[in-house]
Amino acid sequence: MKIIFSFFILFILFFMPNSYAIQNQDSADTTVKKIRVEKYKKQTMTKRINDICDRLLEENKISIKVWMRLKKTSKVNAYANMSREIVIYSGLVKICENDDELAGVIAHELGHLLNSHVYKLNAVNSIANLSLQVASEVPIVALPAALLYKVGFRKWMRMDEFESDATAVDLLVGAGYNPLGMVSILQKISGEKYADFLSTHPSGEKRTVYIYDYIAKAYPQFIENGYDTESFEEFTYYYEDLVQERAQNPEKMIKHDEKLEKLEEKRKEKYAKYQRKKLKQEEKQRQKELKTLQELKTNKEIKKDDF
């Protein structure tokens, strides 16, 4: 009975709706946005990632405490952690041809924080370890337990990556960046040369298509002009073949369009939710200023009556 209960909890966490993540996000948020970059000899690089993160948060009216950290290494990677740090490897910064590409990387990691993926991951790991420990006491269920965790974990991680990608597109557009830069940089780092990045960011090919499809649906104004990088041009060759393949299956195309419709609607709701705290803060500040003005006005009237 104890084993069944443990797996029931694990199953819920793997396939639960995103409301769990939003609740954790709300409870963990602070009212002050802070950005920190570790000391690094190339100050232009630290200033660059600092300015981009600041712009993404400010222009999208998002209030969240974030620490930016630049790690000096030739490796190409980036990740967000439980301390609300977004760690960017200098090797990744160097291969970004422009701010659109680098902003795409930072926006993706912000997406993990905004959707509380890091916190949910920690909770899942804790419960999974408990469940696997209990299951190990019964050899006959130990192997199925490990398999369930491995398969479920991978599926859940892919879902989080896709959600962070869509979130990043919204943040890029909201901050005035070209979201196609995200397709460009992801196409660039999806090859064998940067396998260390793929170890934590699976399904690079599927993700570029997913991002481009979402941009085409929600922000079609960017598609017409394309994007002037070699890696984006490489992506378009592959995408053209995919479009032809889709055209040969009308039923599949209809389902694809319906899926994008639902995604666009869902993203609008989520984006409004990200901004809710900032809007509440602004309204609170406005009320405070009005109260101060009213008190000043009242004090002037009292002094006038004294004369």
C-alpha positions, -999 to +999 in steps of 0.1 A: +000+000+000+029+023+008+045+017-026+012+023-045+007+056-026+043+067-034+039+061-071+005+078-071+022+110-058+050+107-083+025+102-112+006+133-101+037+154-101+048+142-135+015+150-152-001+176-130-013+209-145+008+240-144-012+255-115+013+238-091+042+257-107+023+290-106+015+286-069+051+280-060+061+310-082+038+333-063+049+322-029+086+325-038+085+359-055+100+390-039+091+426-046+126+436-055+144+428-088+181+424-084+207+414-110+242+403-101+271+394-123+302+379-109+335+397-115+349+389-149+378+405-168+357+412-198+333+438-184+316+443-218+304+407-216+290+411-181+273+444-190+258+428-220+240+400-202+231+424-174+215+449-197+196+422-216+181+406-185+171+440-172+154+449-204+135+416-206+121+421-171+114+458-173+098+460-207+076+430-199+067+445-166+077+414-146+087+416-110+109+387-100+142+385-081+169+372-105+207+368-101+227+367-133+260+349-131+286+346-158+308+315-157+342+317-175+345+285-195+348+274-231+317+252-227+284+262-243+256+261-217+231+280-196+208+270-168+186+283-139+189+270-104+170+269-071+188+301-059+171+320-088+204+323-105+207+322-143+241+309-151+255+318-185+287+302-198+311+326-215+315+301-243+278+305-251+280+343-250+309+342-275+290+323-302+259+346-300+262+368-331+238+395-318+217+405-288+186+387-302+204+354-299+217+360-264+184+374-253+168+342-265+191+322-242+184+344-212+146+346-219+145+308-220+161+305-186+137+332-173+109+310-186+121+282-163+119+305-133+086+322-142+070+288-147+087+274-115+102+244-133+132+245-111+111+242-079+089+216-094+120+196-104+133+197-069+099+184-055+097+156-080+132+145-073+126+144-036+094+123-039+109+101-066+139+093-044+115+084-016+094+062-039+124+045-054+139+038-019+106+022-008+104+002-041+139-011-037+128-030-006+106-051-029+129-065-057+099-073-080+089-037-083+123-020-082+129-022-120+094-010-130+098+018-105+131+030-120+117+027-155+086+047-146+108+075-132+132+075-162+104+077-188+082+101-169+110+123-160+122+127-196+087+134-209+082+160-182+115+177-189+106+180-226+073+196-217+091+221-195+116+230-223+088+236-247+069+258-222+101+278-215+107+283-253+072+297-258+076+319-227+109+332-241+093+341-274+067+362-256+094+379-235+115+386-265+087+403-285+076+422-254+111+436-249+116+445-286+139+417-296+135+396-328+123+361-316+138+345-347+172+351-330+162+323-307+157+299-336+191+310-349+210+303-317+193+270-310+200+258-345+236+267-340+240+248-307+220+218-317+249+202-336+274+176-324+300+204-317+280+215-287+269+182-273+274+194-237+245+218-242+222+191-255+228+170-224+206+194-205+185+207-234+172+177-254+153+176-287+170+206-303+155+199-338+120+196-325+124+227-304+134+250-333+104+239-352+082+244-322+095+279-316+092+289-353+057+275-355+047+295-325+062+327-338+045+322-372+012+318-354+014+345-327+038+370-342+037+365-380+052+400-386+086+386-380+084+357-404+082+377-437+116+394-433+134+362-421+166+365-402+201+372-415+223+345-400+238+313-415+223+291-388+188+305-394+193+298-431+202+262-423+170+259-404+148+272-432+161+245-455+149+218-431+116+237-424+107+239-461+109+201-464+087+198-433+061+222-447+059+201-479+055+170-457+027+186-437+009+196-469+006+160-479-015+152-448-044+177-445-059+160-414-026+162-396-023+199-407-057+207-392-047+191-359-015+211-360-033+244-365-058+236-337-029+229-314-013+262-322-046+280-316-048+265-281-011+273-275-016+310-284-046+313-262-028+296-233+002+318-237-018+350-235-033+339-202+002+330-189+018+362-200-009+382-182-003+362-151+035+369-152+027+406-152+000+405-124+024+411-095+041+440-112+007+456-120-004+452-084+028+469-072+023+498-096-013+502-084-002+501-048+024+528-055-001+549-073-025+547-044+003+556-020+012+587-041-025+598-042-028+594-005+004+615+000-010+642-023-043+642-005-026+646+029-005+675+016-037+691+002-055+686+036-025+701+055-025+732+033-062+737+038-058+734+076-030+760+076-051+783+055-080+781+079-057+789+108-051+824+093 
